[in-house]
Amino acid sequence: MTEGEVRDAALRLLGAIHDLSGGKLYEPVPVVVAGDPSGGAAHKAGVDPDSTEDEVALRYLVDQGYVRPAGDPAAGGGRDYELTVAGLDKARQMRGLGEPEPLERTGLSDGTQKMLVTALGIVGSQILARPLTRFIGEQVPERRGVKDDVLEAVLKGIARIVALSLASIIVRQVALRRR
């Protein structure tokens, strides 16, 4: 098979997996149904399941990150595949159902990322504030003035900025890994 034929077969197979999953992410779809030659995504895509064509096309889809194996091969679930986010975007683009989502899209929703940044920012701020409060208690005299209060507010503000920045960096790194 030429590279163009492999790509064509793979994209037909991707479209069939998309259709059989109902356009749902991570919904297992059998490529070949044992005992039913007319079942599965390979038959729907016009890919011969008895040749190496389906294996090569599947390998192409997995390598591109469009699908991933689903189920436990030891339990007989090794021939099921599920759409990934990239595969859903590609299938939608092929079907003319819209442009793919921007590349910033990750495995964590924006709401989840904001919630995690807020929670980690609060925890980090509290962790940084404890030694800062001890330091201020030791350095600032018993009789405090406006200057001492302003200094404390500025130091605690900087601690919060650092904590929130670190929380944001951590959440973004986790989100990128879940892609």
C-alpha positions in Angstrom: 0.0 0.0 0.0 1.2 3.5 -0.8 1.3 6.2 1.8 -1.7 7.9 0.2 -3.7 4.6 0.3 -2.9 4.1 3.9 -4.0 7.6 4.8 -7.2 7.2 2.8 -8.1 3.9 4.5 -7.2 5.3 7.9 -9.4 8.4 7.4 -12.3 6.2 6.2 -11.8 4.1 9.3 -11.7 7.2 11.5 -15.0 8.3 10.0 -16.5 5.0 10.7 -15.3 4.9 14.3 -16.7 8.5 14.7 -20.1 7.4 13.4 -20.3 4.2 15.4 -19.3 6.0 18.6 -22.0 8.6 18.0 -19.3 11.3 18.0 -18.5 10.6 21.6 -15.0 10.8 23.0 -13.6 7.6 24.6 -16.6 5.4 23.5 -15.2 2.0 22.6 -15.9 0.9 19.1 -15.1 -2.6 17.7 -13.1 -2.5 14.5 -14.0 -6.1 13.7 -16.8 -8.1 15.3 -16.0 -11.7 15.7 -18.6 -13.9 13.9 -20.2 -10.9 12.2 -18.4 -10.0 9.0 -20.7 -7.0 8.4 -20.1 -5.6 11.9 -17.5 -3.2 13.1 -15.8 -0.1 11.9 -13.7 -1.9 9.3 -16.7 -3.1 7.3 -18.4 0.3 7.5 -15.2 2.0 6.2 -14.8 -0.5 3.4 -11.5 -1.8 4.8 -10.8 -5.5 4.5 -10.4 -6.9 8.0 -8.8 -10.1 6.7 -5.9 -8.2 5.2 -3.2 -6.1 6.8 -5.0 -3.0 5.5 -7.0 -2.5 8.7 -3.9 -3.1 10.9 -1.9 -0.6 8.9 -4.8 2.0 9.0 -5.3 1.5 12.7 -1.5 1.9 13.4 -1.6 5.1 11.4 -4.6 6.4 13.4 -2.9 5.5 16.7 0.4 7.0 15.6 -1.4 10.3 14.7 -3.1 10.3 18.1 -6.6 10.1 16.5 -7.7 6.8 18.3 -6.4 4.7 21.1 -6.9 1.0 22.0 -9.7 0.4 24.5 -10.3 -2.6 26.7 -8.1 -5.3 28.0 -6.6 -7.5 25.2 -6.4 -10.4 27.6 -10.1 -10.2 28.1 -10.8 -10.1 24.4 -11.2 -6.3 24.2 -8.1 -5.6 22.2 -9.8 -4.8 18.9 -11.9 -2.0 20.3 -10.7 1.6 19.8 -11.9 4.9 21.0 -11.7 8.5 19.6 -9.4 11.0 21.2 -9.9 14.7 21.2 -7.6 15.0 18.1 -9.5 12.2 16.4 -12.9 13.9 17.1 -11.6 17.2 15.8 -10.3 15.5 12.6 -13.5 13.5 12.0 -15.6 16.6 12.5 -13.4 18.5 10.1 -13.6 15.7 7.5 -17.4 15.7 7.9 -17.6 19.5 7.6 -19.1 19.8 11.0 -16.7 22.6 12.1 -13.2 23.6 12.5 -11.0 21.8 15.0 -10.8 23.4 18.4 -7.8 25.7 19.1 -4.6 23.9 20.1 -4.8 25.2 23.7 -7.6 22.7 24.4 -6.5 20.3 27.0 -7.8 17.4 29.0 -8.9 19.8 31.8 -11.8 22.2 31.1 -11.2 25.9 31.7 -13.5 25.8 34.8 -11.5 22.9 36.3 -8.2 24.7 35.6 -9.5 27.9 37.3 -10.8 26.0 40.3 -7.4 24.2 40.7 -5.5 27.5 40.3 -7.7 29.1 43.0 -7.4 26.1 45.4 -3.6 25.8 44.9 -3.2 29.6 45.2 -5.0 29.6 48.5 -3.0 26.7 49.9 0.3 28.1 48.6 -0.5 31.5 50.0 -1.2 30.0 53.4 2.0 28.0 53.3 4.0 31.2 52.4 2.2 33.4 54.9 3.1 31.3 58.0 6.9 32.0 57.9 6.2 35.6 56.8 3.9 36.2 59.7 6.6 34.8 62.1 9.2 37.0 60.5 7.0 40.1 60.8 6.2 39.3 64.4 9.9 39.0 65.2 11.1 42.1 63.2 8.3 44.6 63.9 8.2 46.2 67.3 5.2 45.9 69.7 4.2 49.4 68.8 3.2 49.3 65.2 2.7 52.3 63.0 1.1 52.8 59.6 4.5 52.1 57.9 4.7 48.7 59.6 1.1 47.9 58.5 1.9 48.9 54.9 5.1 46.8 54.9 3.1 43.8 56.1 0.4 44.2 53.5 3.0 44.5 50.7 4.9 41.4 51.8 1.7 39.4 52.1 0.6 40.6 48.7 3.8 39.5 47.1 3.5 36.1 48.8 0.0 35.8 47.3 1.2 36.8 43.9 4.0 34.2 44.0 1.6 31.5 45.3 -0.9 32.2 42.5 1.7 32.3 39.8 3.2 29.0 40.9 -0.3 27.5 41.1 -1.0 28.6 37.6 2.2 27.2 36.2 1.6 23.8 38.0 -2.0 23.6 36.7 -1.0 24.5 33.1 1.8 21.8 33.1 -0.7 19.2 34.4 -3.2 20.2 31.8 -0.7 19.9 29.0 0.3 16.4 30.1 -3.3 15.2 30.1 -3.6 16.2 26.4 
